[in-house]
Amino acid sequence: MNNDQFRPQNLVLATIGLCLATFMQVLDTTIANVALPTIAGNMGVSSDQGNWVITSFAVCNAIALPLTGWVARTVGETKLFLGSVVLFAVSSFMCGTAHSMSELIFYRAVQGFCSGPLFPMAQTLMMAIFPRDKRTIALAIISMVTVVAPIVGPITGGWITDNYSWRWIFYINVPIAVIATMAVYVQLKDRPEKTVKTPVDYVGLGLLVVGVGALQVMLDKGNNLDWFASHFIVALTAIAIIALVAFVIWEITAEHPIVNLGLFKDRNFAVGTIALVFGYSAFFAINLILPQWLEQNMGYTAVWAGLAAAPMGIIPLLTSAAVGKYAPKFDMRMLVTISFIAISSSCFIRASFNTDVSFFYVALVQGYMGVGVVLFFMPLTTILLSNLKNSDLAEGAGLATFLRVLGSGFASSLSVWIWDRREVFHYAQLNEHVSAYNPNTQSFLGQLGGFTHSAMAQVSSLIETQAMMMSTIDYFTFLGWLFIALLAIIWFTKPPFFRAH
């Protein structure tokens, strides 16, 4: 029996184990964010130093992802997955016990590195244990988990931090990891796997670590350091460009590359990955800007902002299995097209928001976007993996996930930067119309009691609120048109999209 023919005794239990581990890992990428101010305060450090809790995790996670395929070939897919879950749990526990910021940053770095293989390996194993005609269901289920977990993360993190201790946002990973490990081990321990011992590409590994590490730190710190006004950011950018260009050249010519860039010769993998990276980056930007706008402009708490965004996961949660079951009857490109149109139109609806928009309407638009989300991940993943051999699945999944994560890093930095710059632009424009000689200004200030310091402060606050609202409208309009532009890309892929090998 080869590993493609292996079926666990209890497919449901194996699926639960794989999904739990994935949920734990994706949840952890967002759950710590809301606790940062509390962690920094308890550790007695500045918020800027506290941000390294996120940066260290992101850097090491980004480095580990493209290595997934090589490690899986060397030690086996099941062993890599189980080892990653166990080490993730141990490092999570150590994060909770950390007594200094340096300790916490170190353990978060280990945790980030161990988490790298979890999603691509869960995706690969799900496809392997499901019958060939059910693999779209497997991809739909794992995709649903990746949508729901980031929604639950901030809400859970805020609740735990407010009611217990920030340390429990790390401790809760341990029981989840134990259940996931036991379920997967019992069901997949007899799965046959072929391992291949290849020489370690030390040059490629070194260039990858330096290039990706410098790039990720640059993206995480760029906004705080005013980008290229900082010599540190300029140096990191130069190092990242030189190292990554050298890495690509080396990997293309190396006899035993640590990352198989030759996968991009396949049209479906190349185009599907491009669509996934840009589409997910735009999707990530929506879920980054919306809660920030609700908190900063609309006065929502972190929990209520999370609740307003949460309905996005309702449709994927209820319909993912059905979509996976019936999706093979349709052209995957058409499903992605419907997805992009739904997400695009939700962006244009948000661009019509104003400062009087209700919680219910925001949540309703989020719920509508769920139509696009449920048709996003599974069809795109099916397309980009469609022509890959079984032996290349882990590498392809790891490489696509790496680029998706890297894209979200760019989206995070650029979104905040563009949003802030557009707010400054609109503030300046609106402020030009506030003049003692403007009849409207005179009338409004008259209602506030005249040209007093208090009245002018209220006007300034009002202008700032409207400037942020206008900046938010600009950004959602841009994201709406970006999804429209992505519609053309996906039609460059070529059917059939269901693997025959």
N, C-alpha and C positions, 0 to 999 in steps of 0.2 A: 504493500500500500504506500503510495506517495502522500506527501502532506496535503495535496489538493483534494485527495479522496477521503481524508480523515474527517470523521464526524464525532463530536463529543456525545457522551451518553445522554446528557441533558443540555440541549442547545440553549434553552431559556436561562439556565443557571450560568452557563458560560458567557452568555450575552450580558447578563446582569453584572457579572464580575468585570468584564471589559469596560462596560459603560460606567460603572461606579468609579473605576480608576481614572477614566477620562474625565468624568464629572469633577472628581477631586482635583485633578491637575488644572483644568480650565477655571474652576472656581477659585483656585489659589492665585491665579493671575490678577484677579480683581478684588478679592476679599480683603487683602491687606491695605489697599489704597485708602479706604475710608478711615482706617485706624492709624494712619501715619502721624497726624498731629498728636494723638494720645501717646503713641510709642515714643516720639521725639521728646515730648514733655516728661515722660517717665524716665527716659534715659538721660535727660538733662542736656540735650543737644539741640541745635538749630533745625528748622524745618528743611533747610537745604541739605544738611548732613543726613537727616532722616530719609530724604528721597533716595539715598543710596540703597535702602532696603528694596526699592523697586528696581533700581538700575542694575544692581548686582544680579538679581534674579533674571532680568531680561537679557543681560549680556551673556551669561552662561547658558541660558536656554537657547539663545540664537546660535551659539557655537555648537551645542550638542545636536541640534536638529539635522544639519546636513551630514553628520557622521552616522546617523541612524542606520543607513543601508549597509555601510561597511561593517559596523559592529554586529548587525543582525546576521550578515553572511559569516562572520567569524565565530560567534558564540551560539547562534540560533535565535529565531524570532521569539519563541516562548520564553526562553531563559532571559533574553534581554528585557522583555516586558516585565516578567516577575521580579528580576533584579532591580529594575528601575522603580517599581512600586515599593519594594522593601526599603531601598535607599531613600526614596522620597519620604516615606513615613518616618524613618530614623532622623533625617535632616529636619523634617517638620517638628518633631518632638524637641530636637536640640534648639530650634528657633524659639520655641516656647520657653525653654530654660535659660536662654541667653541673659546675662547680667550686664552686658555692656553693648554699645552700638557696634563696636568692631566685631564682637562675637556674632551678633545677629546678622550683620552684613555677610560674614564668612559663611554661616550656615545657610543663609538665603542663596548665596552663590552656589553652594553644593546642591541645594534643593532645586534651583533652576537648571543646573546641568543634568541632574537625575530625571527631571521632568521632561527633558527634550524628547526622548524616544516614546513617551507614553501615548500621545495621540496618534502618530503615524503607525506605531506597532499595533495599537488597538484597532485601527482602521484596517490594517493588513490582515490581522487575525480574524476579524469579523468577516472579511471577504473570503478567507480561507475556510472557515468552519461552516459557512452557509452554503447550501446547494447553489449551483451555478445560476439557476433561474430565480433564486431568492436574494441575490447579492445586492440588488437595488434596495431591498428592504433593510439589509444590514447597513448600507451607507446612509439610508434615511434615518435610521435609529441613532447612529453615532453622530450624524449631523445635528439631529434634534438636541442631543446632549450639549453640543458645543454652542448652541443658541441659548438654551435655558440657563446653563451654568453662569455665564457672565451677568445675567439679569439677577440671579439669586445672590451672587457674590456681594455686591455693595449693600444690599438690604440685610443679609445675614451678618456681614462684617460690622455694620453699624449697630445692629441689635446686640450682638455679642459684646462689642466694645462698651456700649452704654450700660448694659445690665450685668456684665461679668468682668472679664479682664481681656485685654488684647491678646494675651498669651493663648487663649482658647481658640482663636482663629487658626492657630497652628496645631494645637492639640487635637482638634476634631478630625484632622486628617488621619490620625493613627487608627481608630476603629474602622473607618471607611477602607483604609488600605489593608487591614487584616482580613476583612470580609472579602474584598476583591481578590487578594492573593490566594486565599483558601479556595474560592470558587474557581478561579482560573487554573490553579495548580491541579485540583482534583479532576477537572474536566479535560485539561490539555496536556497533562504530564506524559501521556503515551503518544502524543502527536510526533510522528517521525519528521526529522529535520536534517537537511544536508548542509553541513558547514564547509566553508572553504577557507583555508589558511593562506592569506596573501601577505606579502611584505608590507610593513607599515610605511605609508608615504609621509615621512617626517617633514619634508619640505612643504608639501601641501597642507599638512596639519598645522604647521607653524604659521604659514601665511594666512590660513583660515582664522586661527585664533586671534592673530594680531589685527587682521583686516576687519573681521566682524566685531571684535571687541571694541576697537577704536570707533567704528561706525555707530555701534549701539550707544556707547557713552556720549558721543557727539549728539546723537538724536535726543537722548534723555536730558542732557544738560544745556542744549543750544538755547532754549528759550530763557532760562535763568541767567545765562551769561551773555545775552544779547548777540548771539550767533557770532558772525565774523568780526565783530568789534572786539572779540576775545582772542588773544593769541593762543590760548589753550584749545579753543574750538578750531582755529585755523590749523594748528599742528595735528589735531586728531583727524581732521578732514584729509590732510595731505597723506598722513600715514594710512588711513583707510583706503584711499584711492590707489596709492602705490601698491599696497599689500594685496588688494582684491584684484587689481589688473594682473599682477604677477601670479596670483593664485589661479585665475582663469587660464592664463597662458600655460602655466605648469600642468594643470589638470588635463588640459586638452592633449598635451604631448606626453604625459607620464605613462609608463607601461602599466602601473598598478595605481591608478588615481584613487584617492580616498573618497572623492565625490565624483560620481559618473555624470559629467556634464553632457555626455553623448546622448542622454535621454532627450535632449532638446532637438535632436534631429527628427524626432517624430512630431509631425504636425499637430496632432491632437493634444499631445502632452504640452508642447510649446504654447500653442494658442490658448488651450484650456487653462494653463497655469497663469498666463498673462491676464485672462479674464477674471480668474479667481483672485489674483493679487490686487488688481485695480478695483474689482467689485467689492472685495472684503474690506479694502482700505477705506472706500467710500462709506460702506456700511458701518465700519468701526468709527468713522468720523461722526456719523449721525448719533451714535450712542455715546460719544464723548461730549459733543457740543450740547445736545439736548439737556442732559442732567445739569451741566454747568450753568446753562442759561436759566433753567428753572430755579436753581439755588441762588444764583447771583442777581438775577433780574426780577424773579417772581417771588422770592422769599420762601421757597420750599426748603424743608430740611432734607438732609441726604436720604433719609428713609422714604419721605414722600416723593422725592424726585425719582427714587428707584421704583416706587409703586406706580408712578405715572408712566414709566418706561416699560414696566413688566408685561402689559398685555401683548407686547410683541411676540412673546413666547407661547401664547395660548393656542393659536392655530397650529404652529409646528408641533406642540405637545399632543394635540388631539388628532392630527391628521398625518403625521410622519409615516406611520406604518402603512396607511392606505395609499399614500403617495408612492412609497417604495414598491408596493405591490402592483399598482397599475401603471407606473411610469414607463415600463418597457413597451407599452402599447403605443407610446408617443415618441416623436422625434425629440431627443434631449435638447436640441437647440431651441425648439419651440418652447419647452418648459422654462429654459433660462431666459428666453425673450419675455415671457409672461412675468417672470420674477423681476427682471430689470424694469419693466414698465410699471409694475405695482410699486416697487421701491421708489422709482423716479417720481411717480405721481404723488406718493406720500410726502416726498421732499417738497414738491410744489405746493401741496396743501399746507405744510408747515411754513412755507414762505408767505402764506396769507395770515399767519398768526399776528396778534397784537398783544399789548400788555394786559388786555382784559380777557384773554382766552381762559377758558375754564379747565379745571383738572380733568373733567369728564371728556372734553373734546380732545385734549392732548392724548389721553389714554386711548380714545377711540381711533385716532390716527395711527397710534402705535399698534393697536390690534389689527388694523387694516394692513399695515406693513408686513404683518405676519404671513399674509398670503404670498408676498414676494420672498420672504425668508425661507418658507418651507420648500420652495421650488428653486432655491439658490444653491445650497451646498451639495446635495445629492446629485443632481444632473451634471453640475460642473465637475465634480469628482469622478463620476462615471465617464465623462468625456475625456478627461486628461489621463486616466488610467487605462482607457479602452484598448490601446495597442501594445501595452507593456507586457512582457513575459512575467510569469509567476515569480521568477527569480529577481525581477526588477521592481516588484510591487513595493517592497519596503523602502527601497532607495527612492523610487518615484514619489511615494507618499511623504517621506521625510523631506525631500527637496522642495516639493510643492508647499508643505507646511512651513518650512524655513522661510521661503520667499513671502508667504502670506503673513507670517509674523513680522518679518522685516518691513513689509509694506505697511502693516499697522503701526510700526514704530515711526515711519515717515509720516503717516497720517496723523498720529498723535501730536508730533512736533509741529508740523505745518498747519494743522487745523487751529491749534491754539494761537500760533503766530499770525495767521491770516485773520482770524477772528478778532484778535486784539488790534491789529493794524487797521482793519475796517472800522472798528469802533472809534479809534482816534480820528480817522478821516471824517466820519459822520459827525463826531463831536465838534470838530473844527468848523464844519460847514454849518451846523445848527447854531453854534455860538456866534457866528458872524451876523446872524439876524437879531441877536439880543443887543439892543441899543437904546439908550435913553431917548433917542429921536424917533424910535419906531413906535407908532400908535398902539400896535398890538402888545408890545412890551410894556408900554405905559399902562394900558388897561389891565393887563395881567398882574403887574406889580401893585397896581392900585388896589386890587382885590386882596393882596397879601399885606397891605399896610404901607405901601410905598417902597422907596429905594433903600430899604434897611439891609443890614448885614444878614439877618435871618431870612429875609425874602430872597436875596440874591443866592443864598446857599440852597434854598428850595428850588430855585430856577436851575442852578447848576446840577443839582441832583436829578431833576426832571430831564434835563438835556442828556445827562449820562445814561439814564435809563432808556431813553428813546434811541440814543446812538447805539447802545448794545442791542436793542431790538432790531434796528436797521441792519446792523452787522450780521445778526443771526439770520435775517431774511436773505441777505446777500449770499451767505454761505449755503443755506439750504437750496437756494436757486441754482448755485454752482453745482452742488451735488446732484440735483435733479437732472441737469444737462449732462453731467458726467455719465450717469447710468444710461441716458439716451445714446451717448457716443459709444458705449460698450456694446450696444446691440449689434453694431456692424462687425465687431471683432469675433463674436462667437460663431458667426456663420462662415468663417474661414475653416472651421473644423470639418471633418469628413466622416460620415457614417460608414460602416456600422459602429455603434458605440458599446456593443456587448461582446466581451472577450470570448474568443473561441479557443483559447489556450490557457 
